[in-house]
Amino acid sequence: MKPLGSGERSLQETYAPNARCFGCGPANPRGLHIRSYVQDDVVIADWKPEPYHEAFEGYVNGGIIGVLFDCHSNWTATYSLMKRKGLSAAPGTVTAEYCVTHLSPTPSNRTLRLVSKIVDISDKKAMVETTLNVDGKITAKFKGTFVAVKEGHPAYGRWQ
């Protein structure tokens, strides 16, 4: 795989530069600033934790891991729905449900890699599976369902 960010803008920077989401919003000064990139049939993000993201010394807090999974996987779904429907702008999508399975503690002194793929998609929803990798070892897995919202929903137009 090519290095992430090699001169290209992330999905978030491309389709939602003013978004304030805590996990993925480029415009949130206190957010996590997840940057997701399409590579072939997967979407990948690398993210480096800081000590204040820890649950205990040396290991990432499970809630932070949940946010990483949720936001990165949502962008995988958003981009896939956008491409499926031939849209030029990202549709507003929200999390319908998700499940995180922690396989081992996730070290906080390494770069974390999230790798997502679509496992099922229709015009209105996408199911995503994502792994969290540290130095090639999977420390957690994620399964989630994301839905496109209609006008009138608070998240409609959220990326514009």
SVG drawing of the C-alpha trace seen along z (x, -y; Angstrom):
<svg xmlns="http://www.w3.org/2000/svg" viewBox="-38 -25 43 36">
<polyline fill="none" stroke="black" stroke-width="0.4" points="0.0,0.0 1.1,-3.5 1.9,-5.9 -1.2,-7.7 -1.7,-11.4 1.0,-11.4 -0.1,-14.8 -3.8,-14.0 -6.6,-15.3 -8.5,-13.0 -12.2,-12.2 -12.9,-14.6 -10.8,-17.4 -12.3,-16.9 -16.0,-16.6 -16.4,-18.2 -13.7,-20.7 -15.9,-22.7 -17.2,-19.8 -16.9,-20.0 -17.3,-16.3 -15.1,-15.4 -13.6,-12.4 -13.3,-13.4 -14.1,-17.1 -11.2,-19.1 -12.7,-22.2 -12.8,-21.0 -9.7,-22.3 -10.0,-19.8 -11.0,-16.8 -9.2,-13.7 -8.8,-14.8 -9.1,-11.3 -8.1,-11.4 -9.4,-8.6 -8.1,-7.7 -9.5,-5.4 -7.0,-2.7 -8.4,-0.3 -11.4,1.4 -10.7,0.3 -10.6,-2.9 -7.5,-3.5 -6.6,-5.9 -3.5,-6.2 -3.8,-7.9 -1.3,-8.6 -2.6,-8.7 -1.3,-11.1 -0.9,-10.3 -4.2,-12.0 -6.0,-9.4 -5.0,-6.6 -7.1,-4.5 -4.0,-3.6 -0.3,-4.2 0.7,-2.9 -2.8,-1.9 -5.5,-3.7 -8.9,-4.3 -11.6,-2.0 -14.0,-5.0 -11.4,-6.7 -11.1,-3.5 -14.9,-3.5 -14.8,-7.0 -12.0,-6.1 -14.0,-3.2 -17.3,-5.0 -16.0,-8.1 -13.6,-6.3 -16.2,-3.6 -18.9,-6.3 -16.7,-7.9 -16.2,-4.5 -20.0,-4.2 -20.5,-7.8 -18.0,-7.6 -19.4,-4.2 -23.0,-5.5 -21.9,-8.6 -20.2,-6.6 -23.0,-4.1 -25.5,-6.9 -23.2,-8.9 -23.3,-11.9 -20.7,-14.7 -21.3,-15.6 -21.2,-13.4 -24.7,-12.4 -25.5,-13.0 -25.0,-9.7 -25.4,-8.5 -24.6,-5.4 -27.5,-3.0 -25.6,-0.5 -22.1,0.8 -20.2,3.4 -16.5,3.2 -14.6,6.3 -11.4,5.7 -8.9,8.5 -6.0,7.1 -5.0,3.8 -4.1,1.2 -0.7,-0.4 -0.6,-4.2 3.0,-4.7 2.5,-3.5 0.6,-4.7 -2.8,-3.0 -4.1,-1.9 -7.8,-1.5 -8.8,0.5 -12.4,0.6 -14.4,2.4 -18.0,2.4 -19.6,5.8 -23.2,4.9 -24.7,1.8 -28.0,0.5 -29.0,-3.0 -29.9,-3.9 -27.4,-2.0 -24.0,-0.5 -22.6,2.2 -18.9,1.8 -16.2,4.0 -13.1,2.4 -9.9,3.6 -7.6,1.7 -4.0,2.7 -0.8,1.8 2.4,2.9 0.5,5.5 -1.4,7.0 -5.2,6.6 -6.1,5.3 -9.8,4.6 -12.5,5.3 -15.6,3.3 -18.9,4.0 -21.3,1.1 -24.4,0.1 -24.7,-3.5 -27.7,-5.1 -28.2,-8.1 -30.6,-10.5 -33.3,-12.6 -34.1,-16.3 -35.5,-17.2 -33.0,-15.0 -30.5,-17.1 -27.6,-15.4 -29.0,-16.1 -26.4,-18.3 -24.0,-17.9 -20.9,-17.7 -21.6,-20.8"/>
</svg>
